Amino acid sequence: MTHAHLYPTPSELERLIWHMPKCAEGADNDWSKNFAMSIVRQSFRKNWKPSPKQVNIMRRMVSDLFVNAGQEEFSVIE
């Protein structure tokens, strides 16, 4: 894995930040909720960039958001 892969592209970073409020809303614990909201607040700072560790956590949270989204019950239309 190259170092360039560790840091998100501008479009990926924008997408990750976009989903942070939803991640905070569905967080299982206070730490996750506080982390997501902190990322949103920090993203408004000029020239702010998340650390590689923050990016990794953001990626996992957004991934979990979509993996768990399909677990709700739904009715099939026939």
C-alpha positions as CSV (number, residue, x, y, z in Angstrom):
1,M,0.0,0.0,0.0
2,T,1.4,3.4,-0.9
3,H,1.3,6.5,1.2
4,A,-0.9,8.2,-1.4
5,H,-3.6,5.5,-0.8
6,L,-3.6,6.3,2.9
7,Y,-4.7,9.9,2.3
8,P,-8.1,10.5,0.7
9,T,-8.6,12.4,-2.6
10,P,-10.4,15.7,-2.2
11,S,-13.7,14.1,-3.4
12,E,-13.4,11.2,-1.0
13,L,-12.6,13.5,1.9
14,E,-15.7,15.6,1.0
15,R,-17.8,12.5,0.9
16,L,-16.5,11.3,4.3
17,I,-17.2,14.6,5.9
18,W,-20.7,14.7,4.3
19,H,-21.6,11.5,6.1
20,M,-20.2,12.4,9.5
21,P,-23.5,13.9,10.8
22,K,-25.4,10.7,9.9
23,C,-22.6,8.7,11.6
24,A,-23.0,10.8,14.7
25,E,-26.7,10.4,14.7
26,G,-26.5,6.6,14.5
27,A,-23.5,6.2,16.8
28,D,-23.5,3.4,19.3
29,N,-21.5,5.3,21.9
30,D,-20.5,8.8,23.0
31,W,-16.9,8.5,21.7
32,S,-18.1,7.8,18.1
33,K,-20.7,10.6,18.2
34,N,-18.2,13.1,19.6
35,F,-15.6,12.1,17.0
36,A,-17.9,12.5,14.1
37,M,-19.2,15.9,15.3
38,S,-15.6,17.0,16.0
39,I,-14.6,16.2,12.4
40,V,-17.6,18.2,11.1
41,R,-16.5,21.2,13.2
42,Q,-12.9,20.9,12.3
43,S,-13.7,20.6,8.6
44,F,-14.8,24.3,8.6
45,R,-11.2,25.4,9.5
46,K,-9.2,26.8,6.6
47,N,-6.6,24.3,5.3
48,W,-7.6,21.7,7.8
49,K,-6.7,18.1,6.9
50,P,-7.5,15.0,9.0
51,S,-4.6,12.9,10.2
52,P,-4.2,9.4,8.6
53,K,-5.6,7.9,11.8
54,Q,-8.7,10.1,11.6
55,V,-9.2,9.3,7.9
56,N,-9.0,5.6,8.8
57,I,-11.7,6.0,11.5
58,M,-13.9,8.1,9.2
59,R,-13.7,5.4,6.4
60,R,-14.7,2.7,8.9
61,M,-17.6,4.7,10.3
62,V,-19.0,5.5,6.8
63,S,-18.5,2.0,5.7
64,D,-20.4,0.7,8.8
65,L,-23.1,3.3,8.1
66,F,-23.8,1.6,4.7
67,V,-23.3,-2.0,5.8
68,N,-25.8,-1.6,8.7
69,A,-28.3,0.5,6.6
70,G,-29.6,-2.6,4.9
71,Q,-30.5,-4.4,8.1
72,E,-33.8,-2.7,8.6
73,E,-36.9,-4.6,7.7
74,F,-38.7,-3.8,4.5
75,S,-41.6,-5.1,2.6
76,V,-41.2,-6.6,-0.8
77,I,-43.5,-5.3,-3.5
78,E,-44.6,-8.1,-5.7
